[in-house]
């Protein structure tokens, strides 16, 4: 096995490892959100309603939320690289099971299996990216790795959605299983090994403050993802309500995902300089965009413009909260990553469930307005706790930020 990579390098020094982690993030995010673009076809294929099919997102997310921290604790003594490879193999198995599933129950079982892999994958990969570089470059490294996940929205989900519309939703999951297998081979060949460091020793007061800041970050993360996914889980349904055809949903999601690269660019530029300002700007934009979406529905031009603004801003969010959690120094890198992973998916699961209730009841406009309200609550939490998003990862948070 190669020698563990040092933590003193720059992003350029760690380019190969960061690139292969970005590819792995691509397949992980594509696996997680693929049902979003295929919701109408999948629902028809297994004989359930669209709101019931949307609960597949909830099942997956709640499995991750429940198991991310326990599984990360149970595997913290395992070498990181082999553990990451195991999670990719689990993705392969979960996607294949969905592809051949004869019923909704078997589809749910495949998604549960994928959720177990996901519970460990992101907990490990967040810390892995941070370990490849010096702490001064944590934000940029995480942003570049997160770019793979953003490309899952930009390319993975839209292309799989278009493939599903053309030849059937099962083929989308089967092809994705193959891509996951190829990614596992790339990880085995190109990703450097890293050391698992012990959590830094801190006095009781400092440890308590770090845990409090971590609690603020992951609590806010739960609200933010909940508000976002309450709406995003049903985006294909919203787009179809404007008069778009099923064949058009994939290309529209492709454009929306590409706009997410703007938020990712902002994260790369400002995450190591002004993280709190970046976070508040992105969250405020999401609130405004979802409110505009509620007003615009079902008119296609307004929906497309508001949706583009919303998803452009959301592109900055994952790396922002991952870096913030690591910088609180409230836990080891793996456990901080596990909490981000768990709370992101808790928010996704609760958001998808909330969205199912609102969509089946008050309807689509209320759904977008509900999402805006939940994200606004998260923004208030960031605004009132100035120390939870520090600029300098090696120092106490700067209240001016």
C-alpha positions in Angstrom: 0.0 0.0 0.0 1.4 3.5 -0.9 2.6 5.7 2.0 -0.1 8.0 3.4 -0.4 11.4 1.8 1.0 14.3 3.8 -1.3 17.1 5.1 1.1 19.9 4.2 0.4 20.2 0.5 -1.5 22.5 -1.7 -4.5 21.7 -3.9 -2.1 21.3 -6.8 0.0 18.8 -4.9 -3.2 16.7 -4.2 -4.7 17.1 -7.7 -4.9 13.4 -8.5 -6.6 12.5 -5.3 -9.0 15.4 -5.4 -10.0 14.6 -9.0 -10.8 10.9 -8.2 -12.8 11.9 -5.1 -14.7 14.4 -7.3 -15.6 11.5 -9.7 -16.7 9.4 -6.7 -18.9 12.3 -5.5 -20.4 12.5 -9.0 -21.6 8.9 -8.9 -22.7 9.2 -5.2 -24.9 12.3 -5.8 -26.3 10.9 -9.1 -27.2 7.7 -7.2 -28.9 9.7 -4.4 -31.1 12.0 -6.5 -31.7 9.9 -9.7 -35.3 9.1 -8.7 -36.1 12.9 -8.7 -35.8 13.1 -12.5 -37.5 9.7 -13.1 -40.3 10.1 -10.6 -43.3 9.9 -13.0 -41.8 6.9 -15.0 -40.8 5.1 -11.9 -44.1 5.6 -10.2 -45.9 4.2 -13.2 -43.4 1.3 -13.5 -44.1 -0.1 -10.0 -47.7 1.0 -9.8 -47.6 3.7 -7.1 -48.5 7.5 -7.0 -45.9 10.1 -7.6 -46.0 11.2 -4.0 -45.4 7.6 -2.9 -42.5 7.3 -5.3 -41.1 10.5 -3.9 -40.8 8.7 -0.5 -37.9 6.7 -2.1 -35.9 9.8 -1.6 -37.0 9.9 2.1 -36.2 6.2 2.7 -32.7 6.7 1.3 -32.0 9.9 3.2 -33.3 8.7 6.5 -31.2 5.5 6.3 -28.2 7.8 5.8 -29.3 10.1 8.6 -29.7 7.2 11.0 -26.5 5.3 10.2 -23.9 7.9 9.2 -22.6 8.6 12.7 -22.9 5.0 14.1 -21.2 3.4 11.0 -18.5 6.1 11.0 -17.8 5.4 14.6 -17.8 1.6 14.1 -15.4 1.9 11.1 -13.1 4.7 12.4 -10.2 2.3 12.8 -10.4 0.9 9.3 -8.1 2.2 6.6 -9.9 5.0 4.7 -9.2 4.0 1.1 -10.4 0.3 1.4 -13.5 1.6 3.3 -14.3 4.1 0.5 -14.0 1.2 -2.1 -16.5 -0.9 -0.1 -19.0 2.0 -0.2 -18.7 2.2 -4.0 -19.3 -1.6 -4.3 -22.5 -1.1 -2.2 -23.6 1.6 -4.7 -23.2 -0.9 -7.5 -25.3 -3.5 -5.7 -28.0 -1.0 -4.7 -28.4 0.4 -8.2 -28.5 -3.1 -9.8 -31.2 -4.2 -7.4 -33.4 -1.2 -8.3 -32.8 -1.8 -12.0 -34.3 -5.4 -11.8 -36.9 -4.8 -9.0 -40.3 -6.3 -9.7 -42.1 -4.2 -7.2 -42.0 -1.0 -5.1 -40.9 -2.9 -2.1 -37.8 -4.2 -3.9 -37.0 -0.8 -5.2 -37.2 0.5 -1.6 -34.8 -2.3 -0.5 -32.3 -1.3 -3.2 -32.5 2.3 -2.1 -32.0 1.2 1.5 -28.8 -0.7 0.5 -27.5 2.4 -1.4 -28.3 4.5 1.6 -26.1 2.4 3.9 -23.2 2.8 1.5 -23.9 6.5 1.3 -23.9 6.8 5.1 -20.3 5.9 5.2 -19.2 7.3 1.8 -19.7 11.0 2.5 -18.6 10.8 6.1 -15.3 9.4 4.9 -14.9 11.5 1.7 -15.4 14.9 3.4 -12.6 14.1 5.8 -10.6 12.5 3.1 -10.5 15.6 1.0 -9.4 17.7 4.0 -6.6 15.2 4.8 -5.1 15.6 1.3 -4.1 19.2 1.8 -2.9 21.7 4.5 -5.7 23.1 6.7 -5.3 26.5 4.9 -6.6 24.9 1.7 -9.5 22.9 3.2 -12.2 25.1 1.7 -10.8 25.0 -1.8 -10.2 21.2 -1.7 -13.7 20.6 -0.5 -15.1 22.9 -3.2 -13.3 21.0 -5.9 -14.4 17.6 -4.6 -18.0 18.9 -4.3 -17.7 19.9 -7.9 -18.1 16.2 -8.7 -21.4 16.2 -6.8 -22.5 19.3 -8.7 -21.7 17.6 -11.9 -24.0 14.8 -10.7 -26.8 17.4 -10.9 -25.4 19.0 -14.1 -24.8 15.8 -16.1 -25.6 12.7 -14.2 -29.2 13.2 -13.3 -30.3 15.0 -16.5 -28.6 12.5 -18.8 -30.0 9.6 -16.8 -33.4 11.2 -16.9 -33.2 11.6 -20.6 -32.0 8.0 -20.9 -35.0 6.9 -18.8 -37.4 8.8 -20.9 -35.9 7.2 -24.1 -35.5 3.6 -23.1 -37.0 3.2 -19.6 -36.1 4.1 -16.1 -34.5 0.7 -15.3 -31.8 1.3 -17.8 -30.8 4.5 -16.0 -30.1 2.6 -12.8 -28.3 -0.2 -14.7 -26.0 2.2 -16.5 -25.3 4.0 -13.2 -24.3 0.7 -11.6 -21.7 0.3 -14.3 -20.4 3.8 -13.8 -20.1 3.1 -10.1 -18.0 0.0 -10.8 -15.6 1.9 -13.1 -15.3 4.6 -10.4 -14.3 2.0 -7.9 -11.5 0.9 -10.2 -10.3 4.5 -10.6 -10.3 5.0 -6.8 -8.3 1.8 -6.3 -5.7 3.0 -8.9 -5.4 6.7 -8.3 -6.4 7.8 -4.8 -3.6 8.1 -2.3 -3.9 6.6 1.2 -4.2 8.9 4.1 -3.6 8.7 7.9 -6.5 8.8 10.4 -5.3 11.4 12.9 -6.6 11.6 16.5 -8.8 14.5 17.4 -6.8 17.4 18.7 -6.5 17.7 22.5 -8.4 20.7 23.9 -9.4 22.1 27.3 -12.9 21.5 28.5 -14.1 25.0 27.7 -12.6 24.9 24.2 -14.1 21.5 23.5 -17.5 22.6 24.7 -17.4 25.7 22.5 -16.3 23.6 19.5 -19.2 21.2 20.1 -21.7 24.1 20.4 -20.4 25.6 17.1 -20.7 22.2 15.4 -24.2 21.9 16.7 -25.2 25.2 15.1 -23.6 24.3 11.8 -25.3 20.9 11.5 -28.6 22.1 12.9 -28.7 24.8 10.3 -27.7 22.3 7.7 -30.7 20.1 8.5 -33.1 23.0 8.1 -31.5 24.2 4.8 -31.5 20.8 3.2 -35.1 20.2 4.5 -36.4 23.3 2.8 -34.5 22.7 -0.4 -35.5 19.1 -0.8 -39.1 19.7 0.1 -39.3 21.4 -3.3 -36.5 19.8 -5.3 -37.7 16.2 -4.7 -40.8 17.1 -6.8 -39.1 19.4 -9.4 -40.0 17.1 -12.2 -43.7 17.3 -11.2 -43.5 21.1 -11.0 -41.9 21.3 -14.4 -44.5 19.1 -16.0 -47.2 21.3 -14.4 -46.0 24.2 -16.6 -46.8 22.3 -19.7 -43.3 20.9 -20.4 -43.1 17.3 -21.8 -41.4 14.5 -20.0 -38.7 14.5 -22.7 -38.0 18.2 -21.8 -37.4 17.6 -18.1 -33.9 16.1 -18.6 -32.6 19.1 -20.6 -34.1 21.6 -18.2 -32.4 19.8 -15.3 -29.2 19.9 -17.2 -29.4 23.7 -17.5 -30.4 24.1 -13.8 -27.4 21.9 -12.8 -25.1 23.9 -15.0 -26.2 27.1 -13.2 -25.2 25.4 -10.0 -21.6 25.8 -11.2 -22.0 29.5 -10.6 -22.6 28.9 -6.9 -19.7 26.4 -6.8 -17.4 29.1 -8.4 -18.5 31.5 -5.6 -17.6 28.9 -3.0 -14.2 28.3 -4.6 -13.5 32.1 -4.6 -14.8 33.1 -1.1 -15.0 30.0 1.1 -11.5 30.4 2.5 -11.9 34.2 2.7 -15.5 35.1 3.9 -17.5 31.9 4.6 -20.2 33.5 6.7 -20.9 36.2 4.0 -20.9 33.6 1.3 -23.3 31.4 3.3 -25.8 34.2 4.0 -25.7 35.4 0.4 -26.4 31.9 -0.9 -29.2 31.2 1.6 -30.9 34.6 1.0 -30.9 34.0 -2.7 -32.5 30.6 -2.3 -35.3 32.1 -0.1 -36.0 34.8 -2.7 -36.0 32.4 -5.6 -38.3 29.9 -3.9 -40.7 32.7 -3.1 -40.7 33.8 -6.7 -41.2 30.2 -7.8 -44.4 30.0 -5.6 -45.7 33.2 -7.3 -44.7 32.1 -10.8 -46.3 28.6 -10.8 -47.5 27.3 -13.2 -46.2 29.8 -15.8 -43.2 28.3 -17.5 -41.0 31.4 -18.0 -41.3 32.5 -14.4 -40.8 28.9 -13.1 -37.6 28.4 -15.2 -36.1 31.8 -14.2 -36.8 31.3 -10.5 -35.7 27.7 -10.6 -32.4 28.7 -12.3 -31.7 31.3 -9.6 -32.5 28.9 -6.8 -30.3 26.1 -8.0 -27.4 28.5 -8.9 -27.3 29.6 -5.3 -27.6 26.1 -3.9 -24.4 25.2 -5.8 -22.4 26.9 -3.0 -24.1 25.2 -0.1 -22.5 21.7 0.3 -18.9 22.8 0.4 -19.8 25.7 2.6 -21.3 23.6 5.3 -18.7 20.8 5.0 -15.9 23.3 5.5 -17.7 25.0 8.4 -18.3 21.8 10.3 -14.6 20.8 10.0 -13.5 24.2 11.1 -15.6 24.3 14.3 -13.1 21.7 15.7 -16.1 20.2 17.6 -15.1 16.6 16.6 -12.6 14.7 14.6 -12.7 15.2 10.8 -14.5 11.9 10.2 -17.1 12.5 12.9 -17.7 16.1 11.8 -18.1 14.7 8.3 -20.5 12.1 9.6 -22.7 14.8 11.3 -22.8 16.8 8.1 -23.7 13.7 6.1 -26.4 12.6 8.6 -28.0 16.1 9.0 -27.9 16.7 5.2 -29.8 13.5 4.7 -32.1 14.0 7.7 -33.0 17.3 6.0 -33.5 15.6 2.7 -35.7 12.8 4.1 -37.8 15.2 6.2 -38.0 17.6 3.4 -39.2 15.0 0.9 -41.8 13.8 3.4 -43.0 17.3 4.1 -43.1 18.0 0.3 -45.2 14.8 -0.2 -47.8 16.1 2.4 -47.9 19.6 1.0 -48.1 18.5 -2.6 -50.9 16.1 -1.9 -52.7 18.8 0.1 -52.4 22.5 -0.5 -50.5 22.0 -3.8 -47.5 23.2 -5.7 -47.5 26.9 -4.9 -47.7 26.1 -1.2 -44.9 23.7 -1.6 -42.5 26.3 -3.0 -43.6 28.8 -0.3 -43.0 26.2 2.4 -39.5 25.5 1.2 -38.7 29.3 1.2 -39.9 29.5 4.8 -37.8 26.7 6.1 -34.7 28.0 4.4 -35.4 31.4 5.8 -35.3 29.9 9.3 -31.9 28.4 8.6 -30.6 31.8 7.4 -31.8 33.4 10.7 -29.7 30.8 12.6 -26.6 31.7 10.6 -27.3 35.4 11.0 -27.6 35.2 14.8 -24.6 33.0 15.5 -21.6 34.9 14.0 -19.0 32.6 15.4 -20.1 29.3 13.7 -18.5 30.0 10.3 -14.9 31.2 11.0 -12.5 32.3 8.3 -9.3 30.9 9.8 -9.5 27.1 10.4 -6.6 27.3 12.9 -8.0 30.0 15.2 -11.0 31.0 17.1 -13.9 32.3 15.0 -13.9 35.9 14.2 -17.1 37.6 15.3 -16.7 40.1 12.5 -17.4 37.4 10.1 
